[in-house]
């Protein structure tokens, strides 16, 4: 059902993502800019029929994401705006749209009911709208923007992606400054355990 011919390296990326999703694991696709990360992720979600899909991306590329979905698939993508702030689930339930696109800065507006603490709040203090449970897949574009565990955007992304069958992160620069830039991105996919990061206990002085 994909209206595009994948190049060999794109097919390899697509097959890698499909294997990860089959295992119930998320992945970071870190091809260089311009090599087709968008197409590979669209191909994966389309093949898996993992809808509805939420695309989280920078504001400037929302329309591009919408165009790409319409260009390469028969799925209808909607950019979330104030006019559908509360009614967007209706478009999925009636079969009108299968993909929903939102920028990082608007995650709180559309998906957070309230935050129970005024200061120094954590993800545990965030109460999300039940509508986030509708999504079967989440694509996070330019995921290096959520490289810090301290930011609101990272916490919201982690909460929204939690429990989803398919979680795909896209970035040409997964490590911007230091290796710890990967920590938040791996956490969003719940993949820290694969890096030996489940628990670290310093050696006892007696050892």
Residue frames as a rotation matrix with the C-alpha (Angstrom) as fourth column:
UNK 1
0.543 0.840 0.000 0.00
0.840 -0.543 0.000 0.00
0.000 0.000 -1.000 0.00
UNK 2
0.127 -0.581 -0.804 3.02
0.318 -0.744 0.588 2.32
-0.940 -0.330 0.090 -0.06
UNK 3
0.911 0.253 0.326 3.04
0.390 -0.265 -0.882 4.62
-0.137 0.931 -0.340 -3.08
UNK 4
0.572 -0.809 -0.137 6.83
-0.815 -0.579 0.018 4.83
-0.094 0.101 -0.990 -3.31
UNK 5
0.769 -0.454 -0.450 9.77
0.198 0.838 -0.509 2.67
0.608 0.302 0.734 -4.28
UNK 6
0.883 -0.460 0.089 12.21
-0.227 -0.254 0.940 2.37
-0.410 -0.851 -0.328 -1.40
UNK 7
0.335 -0.873 -0.354 15.90
-0.714 0.010 -0.700 2.51
0.615 0.487 -0.620 -2.18
UNK 8
0.184 -0.276 -0.943 17.98
0.235 0.944 -0.230 -0.35
0.955 -0.179 0.238 -0.86
UNK 9
-0.826 -0.551 -0.118 19.27
0.249 -0.170 -0.953 1.49
0.505 -0.817 0.278 2.22
UNK 10
-0.495 0.741 0.454 15.74
-0.839 -0.543 -0.028 2.72
0.226 -0.395 0.890 2.94
UNK 11
0.415 0.622 -0.663 14.43
-0.436 0.776 0.455 -0.83
0.798 0.100 0.594 2.69
UNK 12
-0.292 -0.611 -0.735 17.08
0.454 0.588 -0.670 -1.96
0.842 -0.529 0.105 5.17
UNK 13
-0.941 -0.020 0.339 16.00
-0.249 -0.637 -0.729 0.78
0.231 -0.770 0.594 7.57
UNK 14
-0.053 0.999 0.002 12.35
-0.912 -0.049 0.408 -0.14
0.408 0.020 0.913 7.09
UNK 15
0.343 0.153 -0.927 13.02
-0.031 0.988 0.151 -3.85
0.939 -0.023 0.344 7.71
UNK 16
-0.706 -0.643 -0.296 15.07
0.331 0.070 -0.941 -2.98
0.626 -0.763 0.163 10.82
UNK 17
-0.732 0.503 0.460 12.19
-0.671 -0.648 -0.360 -0.90
0.117 -0.572 0.812 12.21
UNK 18
0.254 0.870 -0.424 9.71
-0.725 0.461 0.512 -3.66
0.640 0.177 0.747 11.44
UNK 19
-0.077 -0.357 -0.931 11.82
0.328 0.873 -0.361 -6.19
0.941 -0.334 0.050 13.34
UNK 20
-0.952 -0.289 0.104 12.02
0.025 -0.410 -0.912 -3.88
0.307 -0.865 0.397 16.34
UNK 21
-0.393 0.883 0.257 8.28
-0.903 -0.423 0.070 -3.30
0.171 -0.205 0.964 16.30
UNK 22
0.274 0.450 -0.850 7.64
-0.323 0.876 0.359 -7.04
0.906 0.176 0.386 16.02
UNK 23
-0.420 -0.527 -0.739 9.71
0.549 0.500 -0.669 -7.49
0.723 -0.687 0.080 19.18
UNK 24
0.636 0.716 -0.286 7.64
0.687 -0.357 0.633 -4.81
0.351 -0.599 -0.719 20.90
UNK 25
0.008 -0.736 -0.677 10.59
0.792 -0.409 0.454 -2.40
-0.611 -0.539 0.579 21.03
UNK 26
0.935 0.253 -0.247 11.06
0.089 -0.844 -0.529 1.15
-0.342 0.473 -0.812 19.84
UNK 27
0.158 -0.920 0.358 14.02
0.944 0.248 0.218 2.40
-0.290 0.303 0.908 17.82
UNK 28
0.378 -0.161 -0.911 15.93
-0.116 -0.985 0.126 5.52
-0.918 0.058 -0.392 16.84
UNK 29
0.554 -0.202 0.807 16.40
0.825 0.260 -0.502 5.95
-0.109 0.944 0.311 13.11
UNK 30
0.495 -0.477 -0.726 19.48
0.133 -0.784 0.606 8.16
-0.858 -0.397 -0.325 12.84
UNK 31
0.187 -0.375 0.908 20.18
0.980 0.135 -0.146 8.43
-0.068 0.917 0.393 9.12
UNK 32
-0.789 -0.509 -0.345 21.71
0.458 -0.861 0.222 11.69
-0.410 0.017 0.912 7.93
UNK 33
-0.069 0.761 -0.645 19.40
-0.143 -0.647 -0.749 14.50
-0.987 0.040 0.153 6.87
UNK 34
0.010 0.190 -0.982 17.83
-0.931 -0.357 -0.078 14.01
-0.365 0.915 0.174 3.47
UNK 35
-0.872 -0.435 -0.226 18.12
-0.488 0.814 0.314 10.22
0.047 0.384 -0.922 3.29
UNK 36
-0.328 0.844 -0.424 14.43
-0.403 0.281 0.871 9.50
0.854 0.457 0.247 3.83
UNK 37
-0.997 -0.019 -0.074 13.81
0.060 0.415 -0.908 8.92
0.048 -0.910 -0.413 7.54
UNK 38
-0.451 0.891 -0.047 10.28
-0.739 -0.402 -0.540 10.26
-0.500 -0.209 0.840 7.13
UNK 39
0.086 0.468 -0.879 9.47
-0.894 0.425 0.139 7.81
0.439 0.775 0.455 4.35
UNK 40
-0.627 -0.395 -0.671 10.97
-0.127 0.902 -0.412 4.86
0.769 -0.173 -0.616 6.24
UNK 41
-0.949 0.301 0.090 8.90
-0.076 0.058 -0.995 5.59
-0.305 -0.952 -0.032 9.35
UNK 42
-0.156 0.928 -0.339 5.73
-0.921 -0.261 -0.291 6.12
-0.358 0.266 0.895 7.31
UNK 43
-0.138 0.040 -0.990 6.35
-0.674 0.728 0.123 2.83
0.726 0.684 -0.073 5.50
UNK 44
-0.911 -0.282 -0.300 6.76
0.019 0.699 -0.714 1.04
0.411 -0.657 -0.632 8.84
UNK 45
-0.725 0.683 0.086 3.59
-0.302 -0.203 -0.931 2.38
-0.619 -0.701 0.354 10.44
UNK 46
-0.033 0.731 -0.682 1.61
-0.994 -0.096 -0.055 1.83
-0.105 0.676 0.730 7.23
UNK 47
-0.370 -0.191 -0.909 2.80
-0.456 0.890 -0.001 -1.77
0.810 0.414 -0.416 6.84
UNK 48
-0.964 -0.045 -0.263 2.08
0.201 0.527 -0.826 -2.51
0.175 -0.849 -0.499 10.51
UNK 49
-0.116 0.959 0.258 -1.34
0.315 -0.211 0.925 -0.82
0.942 0.189 -0.278 10.23
UNK 50
-0.432 -0.182 -0.883 -0.48
0.897 0.012 -0.441 0.85
0.091 -0.983 0.158 13.53
UNK 51
-0.675 0.304 0.672 -3.20
-0.039 -0.925 0.378 3.49
0.737 0.229 0.636 13.52
UNK 52
0.951 0.038 0.307 -4.09
0.157 -0.915 -0.371 5.93
0.267 0.401 -0.876 14.82
UNK 53
0.069 -0.992 -0.106 -0.58
0.968 0.092 -0.235 7.35
0.243 -0.086 0.966 14.68
UNK 54
0.930 0.112 -0.350 0.62
0.229 -0.922 0.312 10.50
-0.288 -0.371 -0.883 16.43
UNK 55
0.185 -0.884 0.429 3.49
0.824 -0.098 -0.559 12.43
0.536 0.456 0.710 14.86
UNK 56
0.807 -0.067 -0.586 5.30
0.372 -0.714 0.593 14.81
-0.458 -0.697 -0.552 17.22
UNK 57
0.092 -0.748 0.658 7.57
0.982 -0.042 -0.185 17.21
0.166 0.663 0.730 15.34
UNK 58
-0.739 -0.364 -0.567 8.90
0.439 -0.898 0.004 20.78
-0.511 -0.246 0.824 15.17
UNK 59
0.117 0.879 -0.463 6.30
0.131 -0.475 -0.870 23.34
-0.984 0.041 -0.171 14.20
UNK 60
-0.116 -0.232 -0.966 7.94
-0.760 -0.605 0.237 24.18
-0.639 0.762 -0.106 10.86
UNK 61
-0.878 -0.291 -0.381 7.60
-0.474 0.642 0.603 20.65
0.069 0.710 -0.701 9.46
UNK 62
-0.447 0.777 0.444 4.00
-0.124 0.438 -0.890 19.83
-0.886 -0.453 -0.100 10.43
UNK 63
0.488 0.660 -0.571 2.63
-0.642 -0.172 -0.747 20.60
-0.592 0.731 0.340 6.97
UNK 64
-0.234 -0.657 -0.717 5.46
-0.943 0.332 0.003 18.63
0.236 0.677 -0.697 5.37
UNK 65
-0.897 -0.041 0.440 4.55
-0.233 0.890 -0.391 15.58
-0.375 -0.453 -0.809 7.44
UNK 66
0.058 0.994 0.093 0.95
-0.212 0.103 -0.972 15.91
-0.976 0.037 0.216 6.36
UNK 67
0.394 0.031 -0.919 1.99
-0.902 -0.180 -0.393 16.12
-0.177 0.983 -0.043 2.70
UNK 68
-0.627 -0.735 -0.259 4.25
-0.766 0.642 0.031 13.08
0.143 0.218 -0.965 3.02
UNK 69
-0.620 0.483 0.618 1.49
-0.071 0.750 -0.658 10.93
-0.781 -0.452 -0.431 4.47
UNK 70
0.444 0.867 -0.228 -0.85
-0.280 -0.107 -0.954 11.96
-0.851 0.488 0.195 1.66
UNK 71
0.186 -0.470 -0.863 1.85
-0.981 -0.142 -0.134 11.48
-0.060 0.871 -0.488 -0.97
UNK 72
-0.670 -0.675 -0.308 2.99
-0.688 0.721 -0.084 8.00
0.279 0.156 -0.948 0.04
UNK 73
-0.919 0.391 0.042 -0.16
0.330 0.825 -0.459 6.38
-0.215 -0.408 -0.887 1.50
UNK 74
-0.386 0.872 0.301 -3.92
0.304 -0.188 0.934 6.46
0.871 0.452 -0.192 1.29
UNK 75
-0.094 0.299 -0.950 -4.12
0.995 0.049 -0.083 7.57
0.021 -0.953 -0.302 4.94
UNK 76
0.403 0.327 0.855 -5.45
0.340 -0.921 0.192 10.98
0.850 0.213 -0.482 5.89
UNK 77
-0.381 -0.647 -0.661 -3.34
0.899 -0.092 -0.428 13.13
0.216 -0.757 0.616 8.22
UNK 78
0.670 0.638 0.379 -4.59
0.457 -0.757 0.466 16.02
0.584 -0.139 -0.800 10.32
UNK 79
-0.605 -0.771 0.196 -2.53
0.349 -0.479 -0.806 18.81
0.715 -0.419 0.559 11.84
UNK 80
0.037 0.636 -0.771 -3.97
0.996 0.043 0.083 19.54
0.086 -0.771 -0.632 15.28
UNK 81
-0.684 -0.125 0.718 -5.24
0.169 -0.986 -0.011 23.10
0.709 0.114 0.696 15.66
UNK 82
-0.932 0.337 0.130 -7.41
-0.254 -0.354 -0.900 24.96
-0.257 -0.872 0.415 18.15
UNK 83
-0.262 0.901 -0.347 -10.48
-0.949 -0.175 0.263 24.24
0.176 0.398 0.900 16.04
UNK 84
0.404 0.371 -0.836 -10.18
-0.275 0.921 0.276 20.51
0.873 0.118 0.474 16.77
UNK 85
-0.440 -0.683 0.583 -8.67
-0.733 -0.102 -0.673 20.77
0.519 -0.723 -0.456 20.24
UNK 86
-0.438 0.359 0.824 -11.39
-0.684 0.462 -0.564 18.63
-0.583 -0.811 0.044 21.80
UNK 87
0.552 0.833 -0.011 -12.98
-0.606 0.392 -0.692 17.01
-0.573 0.389 0.722 18.77
UNK 88
-0.165 -0.672 -0.722 -9.98
-0.983 0.169 0.068 15.39
0.077 0.721 -0.689 17.03
UNK 89
-0.769 -0.128 0.626 -10.80
-0.268 0.954 -0.134 11.87
-0.580 -0.271 -0.768 18.38
UNK 90
0.287 0.956 0.063 -14.08
-0.217 0.129 -0.968 12.06
-0.933 0.264 0.244 16.45
UNK 91
0.401 -0.182 -0.898 -12.11
-0.909 -0.201 -0.366 12.19
-0.114 0.963 -0.246 13.19
UNK 92
-0.759 -0.646 -0.085 -10.44
-0.648 0.762 -0.004 8.87
0.067 0.052 -0.996 14.03
UNK 93
-0.614 0.558 0.558 -13.58
-0.082 0.658 -0.749 7.21
-0.785 -0.506 -0.358 15.32
UNK 94
0.499 0.844 -0.196 -15.47
-0.256 -0.072 -0.964 8.08
-0.828 0.531 0.180 12.13
UNK 95
0.308 -0.453 0.837 -12.62
0.724 0.682 0.103 6.96
-0.618 0.574 0.538 9.87
UNK 96
0.988 0.124 0.090 -11.91
0.153 -0.756 -0.636 10.41
-0.011 0.642 -0.766 8.48
UNK 97
0.416 -0.899 0.132 -8.30
-0.743 -0.421 -0.521 10.62
0.524 0.119 -0.843 9.69
UNK 98
0.846 -0.194 -0.497 -5.73
0.324 0.927 0.190 8.04
0.424 -0.322 0.846 10.73
UNK 99
-0.163 -0.968 -0.193 -2.73
0.921 -0.079 -0.381 10.28
0.353 -0.240 0.904 11.49
UNK 100
0.905 0.425 0.010 -2.54
0.378 -0.817 0.436 13.27
0.193 -0.391 -0.900 13.80
UNK 101
-0.015 -0.963 0.269 0.34
0.779 -0.180 -0.600 15.74
0.626 0.200 0.753 13.79
UNK 102
0.951 0.296 -0.090 1.34
0.276 -0.679 0.680 18.07
0.141 -0.671 -0.728 16.63
UNK 103
0.185 -0.915 0.358 4.35
-0.101 -0.379 -0.920 20.22
0.978 0.134 -0.162 17.45
UNK 104
-0.431 -0.488 -0.759 6.32
0.644 0.423 -0.638 19.83
0.633 -0.763 0.132 20.67
UNK 105
-0.976 -0.058 0.211 5.13
-0.079 -0.808 -0.584 23.13
0.204 -0.587 0.783 22.14
UNK 106
-0.280 0.956 0.082 1.45
-0.845 -0.286 0.452 22.13
0.455 0.058 0.888 21.85
UNK 107
-0.566 0.037 -0.824 1.61
0.145 0.988 -0.055 18.76
0.812 -0.151 -0.564 23.61
UNK 108
-0.935 0.203 -0.290 0.35
0.278 -0.086 -0.957 20.24
-0.219 -0.975 0.024 26.86
UNK 109
-0.637 0.711 -0.297 -2.54
-0.731 -0.680 -0.061 22.02
-0.245 0.178 0.953 25.14
UNK 110
-0.070 0.651 -0.756 -3.95
-0.831 0.381 0.405 18.91
0.552 0.657 0.514 23.48
UNK 111
0.077 0.027 -0.997 -3.02
-0.003 1.000 0.027 16.02
0.997 0.001 0.077 25.75
UNK 112
-0.809 -0.413 -0.418 -2.51
0.407 0.119 -0.906 17.21
0.423 -0.903 0.072 29.35
UNK 113
0.275 0.958 -0.080 -5.51
0.648 -0.123 0.752 17.58
0.710 -0.258 -0.655 31.61
UNK 114
0.859 -0.056 0.508 -3.60
-0.355 -0.780 0.515 19.06
0.368 -0.623 -0.690 34.54
UNK 115
-0.153 -0.920 -0.362 -0.33
0.213 0.327 -0.921 19.03
0.965 -0.218 0.146 36.47
UNK 116
0.618 0.616 -0.489 -0.87
0.525 0.141 0.840 18.50
0.586 -0.775 -0.236 40.16
UNK 117
0.247 -0.596 -0.764 2.22
0.817 -0.296 0.495 20.37
-0.522 -0.746 0.414 41.36
UNK 118
0.970 0.152 -0.192 3.12
0.060 -0.906 -0.419 23.97
-0.237 0.394 -0.888 40.61
UNK 119
0.429 -0.892 -0.142 6.88
-0.898 -0.403 -0.177 23.55
0.101 0.203 -0.974 40.85
UNK 120
-0.543 -0.822 0.170 9.49
-0.831 0.555 0.030 20.83
-0.119 -0.125 -0.985 40.43
UNK 121
0.460 0.804 0.377 6.93
-0.670 0.593 -0.446 18.44
-0.582 -0.047 0.812 39.01
UNK 122
-0.740 -0.639 0.210 7.75
-0.391 0.662 0.640 15.09
-0.548 0.391 -0.739 37.49
UNK 123
-0.746 0.451 -0.490 5.93
-0.374 0.325 0.868 12.84
0.551 0.831 -0.074 35.04
UNK 124
-0.694 0.477 -0.540 4.07
0.677 0.688 -0.262 11.29
0.247 -0.547 -0.800 37.96
UNK 125
-0.563 0.454 -0.691 2.42
0.296 -0.670 -0.681 14.66
-0.771 -0.588 0.243 38.58
UNK 126
-0.793 0.247 -0.557 1.01
-0.596 -0.503 0.626 14.88
-0.125 0.828 0.546 35.04
UNK 127
-0.236 0.804 0.545 -2.59
0.158 0.585 -0.795 13.84
-0.959 -0.102 -0.265 34.41
UNK 128
-0.967 -0.165 -0.193 -3.10
-0.170 -0.147 0.974 13.15
-0.190 0.975 0.115 30.71
UNK 129
-0.009 0.965 -0.262 -6.38
-0.962 -0.079 -0.261 13.09
-0.273 0.250 0.929 28.82
UNK 130
0.101 0.126 0.987 -7.62
-0.155 0.982 -0.109 9.55
-0.983 -0.142 0.118 28.25
UNK 131
0.899 0.317 -0.303 -7.52
-0.313 -0.021 -0.950 10.21
-0.308 0.948 0.080 24.52
UNK 132
0.023 -0.955 -0.297 -3.78
-0.997 -0.044 0.064 9.44
-0.074 0.295 -0.953 24.42
UNK 133
-0.299 -0.082 0.951 -4.74
-0.323 0.946 -0.020 5.80
-0.898 -0.313 -0.309 24.90
UNK 134
0.766 0.640 -0.066 -6.20
-0.242 0.191 -0.951 5.82
-0.596 0.745 0.301 21.39
UNK 135
0.429 -0.643 -0.635 -2.81
-0.900 -0.245 -0.360 5.98
0.076 0.726 -0.684 19.71
UNK 136
0.974 -0.137 0.179 -1.26
0.131 0.990 0.049 2.72
-0.184 -0.024 0.983 18.61
UNK 137
0.205 -0.942 0.265 1.96
0.972 0.163 -0.169 4.34
0.116 0.292 0.949 17.39
UNK 138
0.860 -0.055 -0.508 4.03
0.093 -0.961 0.261 7.46
-0.502 -0.272 -0.821 17.96
UNK 139
0.300 -0.797 0.523 6.67
0.873 0.008 -0.488 8.99
0.385 0.603 0.698 15.69
UNK 140
0.744 -0.151 -0.651 8.91
0.308 -0.787 0.534 11.62
-0.593 -0.598 -0.539 17.29
UNK 141
0.617 -0.472 0.630 10.75
0.652 -0.142 -0.745 13.69
0.441 0.870 0.220 14.69
UNK 142
0.045 -0.727 0.685 13.98
-0.174 -0.681 -0.712 15.54
0.984 -0.087 -0.157 15.53
UNK 143
0.732 0.404 -0.548 14.08
0.353 0.463 0.813 13.58
0.582 -0.789 0.197 18.78
UNK 144
-0.365 -0.894 -0.259 17.27
0.789 -0.149 -0.596 15.30
0.494 -0.422 0.760 19.92
UNK 145
-0.342 0.342 0.875 14.90
-0.292 -0.924 0.247 18.07
0.893 -0.171 0.416 21.00
UNK 146
0.751 0.575 0.326 13.90
-0.508 0.185 0.841 15.81
0.423 -0.797 0.431 23.89
UNK 147
0.131 -0.826 -0.549 17.44
0.183 0.564 -0.805 14.92
0.974 0.005 0.225 24.96
UNK 148
-0.785 -0.385 0.485 17.01
-0.350 -0.370 -0.861 16.47
0.511 -0.846 0.155 28.41
UNK 149
-0.467 0.608 -0.642 14.99
0.700 0.698 0.152 14.60
0.541 -0.379 -0.751 31.03
UNK 150
-0.699 0.109 -0.707 14.30
0.556 -0.538 -0.633 17.91
-0.449 -0.836 0.315 32.78
UNK 151
-0.939 0.291 -0.183 12.19
-0.343 -0.806 0.482 19.57
-0.007 0.516 0.857 30.07
UNK 152
-0.158 0.972 0.176 8.41
-0.583 0.052 -0.811 19.61
-0.797 -0.231 0.559 29.84
UNK 153
0.267 0.285 -0.920 8.52
-0.960 0.159 -0.229 18.35
0.081 0.945 0.316 26.26
UNK 154
-0.641 -0.576 -0.507 10.52
-0.514 0.813 -0.275 15.27
0.570 0.084 -0.817 27.23
UNK 155
-0.863 0.351 0.363 8.18
-0.202 0.419 -0.885 14.41
-0.462 -0.838 -0.291 30.09
UNK 156
0.104 0.959 -0.265 5.11
-0.720 -0.112 -0.685 14.84
-0.687 0.262 0.678 27.90
UNK 157
0.040 -0.155 -0.987 6.61
-0.910 0.403 -0.100 12.73
0.413 0.902 -0.125 25.10
UNK 158
-0.894 -0.426 -0.140 7.48
-0.321 0.826 -0.464 9.95
0.314 -0.370 -0.875 27.52
UNK 159
-0.611 0.728 0.311 4.00
-0.279 0.170 -0.945 9.97
-0.741 -0.664 0.099 29.05
UNK 160
0.277 0.743 -0.609 2.24
-0.854 -0.101 -0.511 9.96
-0.441 0.661 0.607 25.68
UNK 161
-0.062 -0.401 -0.914 4.48
-0.828 0.532 -0.177 7.24
0.557 0.746 -0.365 24.21
UNK 162
-0.683 -0.280 0.675 4.23
-0.683 0.573 -0.453 4.97
-0.259 -0.770 -0.582 27.25
UNK 163
-0.263 0.566 0.782 2.73
-0.100 0.790 -0.605 1.59
-0.960 -0.237 -0.152 26.41
UNK 164
0.467 0.451 -0.760 2.45
-0.767 -0.222 -0.603 2.22
-0.440 0.865 0.242 22.67
UNK 165
0.772 -0.104 0.627 3.06
0.251 0.956 -0.151 -0.73
-0.584 0.274 0.764 20.35
UNK 166
0.305 -0.652 0.694 5.22
0.919 0.009 -0.395 1.28
0.251 0.758 0.602 17.95
UNK 167
0.819 -0.167 -0.549 7.56
0.115 -0.889 0.442 4.10
-0.562 -0.425 -0.709 19.00
UNK 168
0.339 -0.695 0.634 9.91
0.930 0.146 -0.336 5.50
0.141 0.704 0.696 16.36
UNK 169
0.569 -0.273 -0.775 12.36
0.163 -0.887 0.432 8.34
-0.806 -0.372 -0.460 17.00
UNK 170
0.594 -0.349 0.724 13.95
0.774 0.003 -0.633 10.18
0.219 0.937 0.272 14.09
UNK 171
0.863 -0.366 -0.348 17.06
-0.204 -0.884 0.421 12.35
-0.461 -0.293 -0.837 14.29
UNK 172
0.740 -0.673 -0.018 20.25
0.142 0.182 -0.973 12.88
0.658 0.717 0.229 12.36
UNK 173
-0.329 -0.845 0.421 22.02
-0.331 -0.314 -0.890 13.89
0.884 -0.432 -0.177 15.58
UNK 174
0.551 0.602 -0.578 20.98
0.290 0.512 0.809 11.54
0.783 -0.613 0.108 18.41
UNK 175
0.312 -0.532 -0.787 24.00
0.904 -0.088 0.418 12.70
-0.292 -0.842 0.454 20.42
UNK 176
0.863 0.088 0.498 24.31
0.289 -0.894 -0.343 16.49
0.415 0.439 -0.797 20.26
UNK 177
0.470 -0.690 0.550 26.94
-0.751 -0.640 -0.161 17.11
0.463 -0.338 -0.819 22.91
UNK 178
-0.547 -0.628 0.554 27.50
-0.834 0.464 -0.298 14.15
-0.070 -0.625 -0.777 25.24
UNK 179
-0.845 0.191 -0.499 26.50
0.014 0.941 0.338 10.46
0.534 0.279 -0.798 25.39
UNK 180
-0.785 0.572 -0.239 23.97
0.374 0.130 -0.918 11.31
-0.494 -0.810 -0.316 28.11
UNK 181
-0.605 0.582 -0.544 21.90
-0.749 -0.648 0.139 12.97
-0.272 0.492 0.827 25.36
UNK 182
-0.619 0.337 -0.710 20.69
-0.304 0.731 0.612 9.45
0.724 0.594 -0.350 24.58
UNK 183
-0.982 0.150 -0.118 19.30
0.176 0.473 -0.864 8.82
-0.074 -0.868 -0.490 28.06
UNK 184
-0.441 0.872 -0.213 16.00
-0.438 -0.416 -0.797 10.68
-0.784 -0.259 0.565 27.67
UNK 185
-0.142 0.369 -0.919 15.46
-0.981 0.070 0.180 9.35
0.131 0.927 0.352 24.14
UNK 186
-0.734 -0.148 -0.663 16.03
-0.129 0.989 -0.079 5.75
0.667 0.028 -0.745 25.26
UNK 187
-0.916 0.401 -0.028 13.74
0.076 0.102 -0.992 6.40
-0.395 -0.910 -0.124 28.24
UNK 188
-0.287 0.839 -0.463 10.89
-0.864 -0.435 -0.253 7.52
-0.413 0.327 0.850 25.98
UNK 189
0.005 0.226 -0.974 11.12
-0.751 0.644 0.146 4.15
0.660 0.731 0.173 24.22
UNK 190
0.703 0.177 0.689 11.55
-0.671 0.486 0.560 2.30
-0.235 -0.856 0.461 27.54
UNK 191
0.823 -0.459 -0.334 14.84
0.091 0.686 -0.721 0.92
0.560 0.564 0.607 26.25
UNK 192
0.360 -0.726 0.586 17.19
-0.873 -0.484 -0.063 1.93
0.330 -0.489 -0.808 29.08
UNK 193
0.607 -0.085 0.791 17.29
-0.459 0.774 0.435 -1.65
-0.649 -0.627 0.431 30.34
UNK 194
0.934 -0.238 0.265 18.87
0.357 0.612 -0.706 -2.73
0.006 0.754 0.657 27.04
UNK 195
0.423 -0.811 0.405 21.79
-0.185 -0.515 -0.837 -0.43
0.887 0.279 -0.368 27.78
UNK 196
-0.182 -0.476 -0.861 22.37
0.720 0.531 -0.446 -1.94
0.670 -0.701 0.246 31.22
UNK 197
-0.781 -0.118 0.613 20.73
-0.146 -0.920 -0.364 1.04
0.607 -0.374 0.701 32.86
UNK 198
0.205 0.905 -0.374 18.07
0.307 0.303 0.902 -0.67
0.929 -0.300 -0.215 34.94
UNK 199
0.995 0.064 0.076 19.93
-0.054 -0.288 0.956 -0.20
0.083 -0.956 -0.283 38.21
UNK 200
0.146 -0.988 -0.044 23.44
0.145 0.065 -0.987 0.71
0.979 0.138 0.153 39.21
UNK 201
0.996 0.076 -0.053 24.77
0.058 -0.063 0.996 0.14
0.072 -0.995 -0.068 42.71
UNK 202
0.368 -0.920 0.136 28.22
-0.728 -0.377 -0.573 1.43
0.578 0.112 -0.808 43.59
UNK 203
0.101 -0.409 -0.907 30.62
0.228 0.897 -0.379 -1.21
0.968 -0.169 0.184 44.98
UNK 204
0.975 0.208 -0.083 30.78
0.106 -0.106 0.989 -1.65
0.197 -0.972 -0.125 48.71
UNK 205
0.431 -0.863 0.263 34.04
-0.871 -0.474 -0.131 -0.54
0.238 -0.172 -0.956 50.37
UNK 206
0.221 -0.309 0.925 34.40
-0.561 0.736 0.380 -4.16
-0.798 -0.603 -0.011 51.50
UNK 207
0.913 0.191 0.360 34.43
0.152 0.661 -0.735 -5.45
-0.378 0.726 0.574 47.90
